[in-house]
Amino acid sequence: MKKVLIITYYWPPSGGAGVQRWLKFIKYFTRLGIQPYVITVDPTMATYPVIDQTLNKDIPKDIFIYHTKTSEPYSFYKKLKSNKEVPYAGFANEGNPGFVQKLSRFIRGNFFIPDARKGWNSYAIEKAKEIILKENIQTVITTSPPHSTQLIGLELKKEFNINWIADIRDPWTDIYYYDTMLHTSWAKKKDLFLEKKVIDSADKIVVVSNSIKELFNQKSDLIHPDKIHIIPNGYDEDDFINVKAKNTGKVTLAYTGTITKDYPTYSLAKALKKSSINIQFTGKADNTTKQNLNELATFTNHVTHNESIQLLVNASALLLIIPKIKNNKGILTGKLFEYIGANKPILCIGPTDGDAAKIIDTSKAGKTYDYDDLNGISKFIKQLKNGDKLHDNNNEKVYSRKNLTSLYLEII
């Protein structure tokens, strides 16, 4: 079997889409002739926003996993916060930042470049060197965020003649909440330098959408378009086996994951006021969203991945909102593909010419409406309430984890 070293900060018991991407790839690697070696952080020292112990069941028994120490500032940050939480992506769990939060963001943005988990790098590099030499590893994959993980690959590429694949799930210096980090001009220049160094030095780059590929293509004249490959997130057919819908007797919309004020819900709220349909939000929602939807929705904190799958299957339709931010056409959140796997109609609110909209359209998985398209959203709600047929995707197999893993093998 071909040996591949994967370096990932997020790994069970951490929860979230970033964990599932590589947990699922590795699950199918072992079935398709790849022997994975995984370096990750010691979970007792890591700072995970979400914990999901149920994901441990997907870890193959015949892989090698190495946990290392780390040194991070988030333990001190948590002590300053009343809720003792680690910041979520986009600071969805913080609301309007106070003095302590602004100060911590400034420190994080200017003294921990590219991010506050860079303290893991020295430990991961030391372990990676040991494994590469001992096992004669020829291919190393680093996955981010956190983007500091890519600097591990950069260091290993300098020392060893390896095939280095940089798997980058989200934009780096173009991420939608980048400006909230309060970078100085010097910090921004350093971050841009590191980003360019990584994309120039990696042998291959894998991103999740065409728009992110275009972003990175513009970063350097040294990059040939063929260097950057697109492999989106997906859904695991195994997760849906034996999951049967529970009839609640109500017409419901389900949304899973994080939602903040950048995810507009004003048109949705107006459309729902004339119906008896309720939205079930499961994940982290900010106060702006809760106030806007008020009595139109129920809000539940994060649940396990298994419970999330059950919620999707139970729902009448699934709600996807693309944040209204710069470069949002390339956002392909992992929930989109699990929505497709659940085989329920998708109501998407976002750019109608974005990557998510194209996938929903080609998969016949639902409809996408612009943020201000009240008539379109209202029509979807009315059709849903009437029981009209709103999708015909029949589980688009192209986005199954097994199929996507076979595409990754071609890149390796």
WOSULGI-V767008 format. One line per field, one symbol per residue. ss: DSSP state (H for helix, E for strand, - for the rest). phi: phi as a letter, one per 20 degrees, with the letter a starting at -180 (. if undefined). burial: 1 if it has 16 or more other C-alpha atoms within 10 Angstrom, else 0. A space follows every 10 residues. Layout:
ss->???
phi->???
burial->???
This chain:
ss->-EEEEEE--- ---E--HHHH HHHHHHHHH- ---EEEEEEE E--------- E-HHHHHH-- ---EEEEE-- ---HHHHHHH --------HH H-------HH HHHHHHHHHH H------HHH HHHHHHHHHH HHHHH---EE EEEE----HH HHHHHHHHH- --EEEEEE-- -------HHH H---HHHHHH HHHHHHHHHH H--EEEE--H HHHHHHH--- ----HHHEEE ----E-HHHH ---------- -EEEEE--E- -----HHHHH HH-----EEE EE--E-HHHH HHHHHHEEEE ----HHHHHH HHHH--EEEE E------HHH ---HHHHHHH HH--EEEEE- ----HHHHHH HH---EEEE- ---HHHHHHH HHHHHH---- ------HHHE HHHHHHHHHH H-
phi->.feceddbfe bgefdoffff geffgfgegf edndeedddb efffdfddfc dbfffgfeff fdcdccdcfb cceffffffe efelefgegm lfedmffeff fffffffffd dcdeafdfff gffffgffff fgffdlfdcc ddcbffffff fffgffffec ededdeecfc geedffdgff elffffffff ffffgfffff effbcccebf ffffgfgefb feeegffddd cffbcegffd fmedfefemc ecddccoebc ffdfcfffff fffecdeded ecqddefgff ffeleebdcc fgcfffffgf ffffffbcdc cegebfmffe fcfffgffgf fflcfddddr ffdeffffff ffeleqcdcf geefffffff fffffenffc bbellfffdf gfffffffff ff
burial->0011111111 1111111111 1111111111 0001111111 1110011101 1100100001 0000001111 1111001000 0000111001 1111000000 1001111111 0111111111 1111101100 1100001111 1111111111 1111011000 0111111111 1110010000 1110001100 1101111111 1101111111 1110011010 0010001111 1111111011 0000000000 1111111111 1111101111 1100001111 1111111111 0110011000 0111100111 1111111111 1111001111 1111111111 1111111111 1101111011 1011111111 1001011101 1101100001 1010111011 1111100100 00
